Amino acid sequence: MSDRTNDLVWHYTDISGLLGIVEKRELWAGHCDFMNDPGEGRFLLAALGAFLHRQGDSLPFDVSLVDQLFSIYEGENWVGRDTNVNGMLQFVACASGDGNCLTLWRNYGKSRRAVAIGMDPKSPLGVLSEKPLVETAKVLEWDAVEYISDNSIPWGLQDDITAALDKYESDEGGFYRDFGNAYEVARAHYKHSAFEDEREERIVVFPNSRDAIKFRSGPFGVTPYVRLTGASRWGEVVSEPSPLPIKEIRLGPGASPKEINSIHLLLEQNGFGYNVHSEEVEYDDGRIETVVYAMEAPPVAVTIPNIPYRS
């Protein structure tokens, strides 16, 4: 676990993003191929391929299978008619362990007020789909990105790959499962050390069904994404959104106290500050009614960071 400010993960965005997250109860996870980092999800893949090719005759299969595996996991036909989950259908929601990162304040505060939304990393998130075809999606919970200075394979990942190779002859199904898991880790959890000051944490989502995938206009074209929302368990596919586990909101440097009041009003009108639940009550005359209870919950803190920067 990384060193997290106030034990939260911090999703940086602007005011428009904050409004969407609070009012729609959604956190978007974008497709890996459409991130700002052109090497997103592929930083280690060339090194992983080279590592496997170097094994040569010690591999339990012909080395040509390595390229076939990469082709399958990368899934060039990922929008194809019969496509299910593969490496290309990987979506990422990003945050930071640092609730006061100057680099991120600058990135998101270029034209409007930047915001950092602090969420409880232990609270489960599910995938939102109006007409779900499956009950569960694969969601890798919040985890810190590991930064490396070159494209060498970290020892832990080498060990995982080697353990998977050892299973090939005795448990071929286990090999494909474990190799696939290691491959997903290689794509999802490593970045170049040039990004280290962001202290990135991320959720990785494999939706299991294309009905959950939405599209938006982005700087790199038509961008696929999935929507995360509050849920009772990790990866639960739900048709109705629930509040996200927001515990604190930090307005970018230079914000005024009146903005704090406005954010509090926004939160109050969207169900934050109260825990609402309902139950059926049966009366003596046989009537059954649904009674709704609203109990005060700890308020979401709204703060302004003490940092000498004005956007």
Beta strands, then each sheet from edge to edge (+ up, - down):
strand 1: 9-14
strand 2: 27-31
strand 3: 91-96
strand 4: 114-119
strand 5: 125-128
strand 6: 138-144
strand 7: 146-148
strand 8: 190-192
strand 9: 200-206
strand 10: 214-218
strand 11: 221-230
strand 12: 237-238
strand 13: 246-251
strand 14: 274-282
strand 15: 288-296
strand 16: 301-303
sheet 1: 1+ 4- 13+ 16+
sheet 2: 6+ 9- 3+ 2- 11+ 5- 12-
sheet 3: 6+ 9- 3+ 2- 11+ 10-
sheet 4: 7+ 8+
sheet 5: 14+ 15-
end
